[in-house]
């Protein structure tokens, strides 16, 4: 399994969390390794535009898209989830994303920004990521932006897991071989471990 190093992300904490599941994990910017791995993890922290700049500088977008087109597993985490959408809008500036998920990532509409800390989720029907996850499990979020057009995702055939911070948003999305989580499973204790294990065991 490969964690893609494109200059943004909690690489070592993700590596440790995935290794805990028993996976053989490599952190690399090598696109051949990313293309050929059983599973590819796309992490991300910080601004949408800077993450996309890193993806474009490395030339990783087509590799990620090709994997999904071939039905090969990809997992996006935090901003690594957000850049899988059509676009992201920050401070009034729209940045084109990889375009594997429909819609835009926009600023949360909430009284308190960022959304930071532990929150429960409502797993989408048939979710594989949350298989056997008990109701009320909490996951760790740190973000000010999210995908909130849930109907657009569902109309595209995605399984959408939601959380609420004043209003609901996509906490996780599963569409074909593509999985993505807005929260940080690598920082979410046993609940995050269970989610990563569910993903790894299906590679």
PyMOL commands that set and color helices and strands:
alter all, ss='L'
color gray80, all
select helices_A, chain A and resi 11-20+31-36+48-58+61-69+79-82+150-155+185-187+189-200
alter helices_A, ss='H'
color red, helices_A
select strands_A, chain A and resi 2-4+26-28+39-42+73-77+85-90+93-96+101-107+115-120+138-143+145-147+159-164+168-175+178-181
alter strands_A, ss='S'
color yellow, strands_A
deselect
rebuild
show_as cartoon
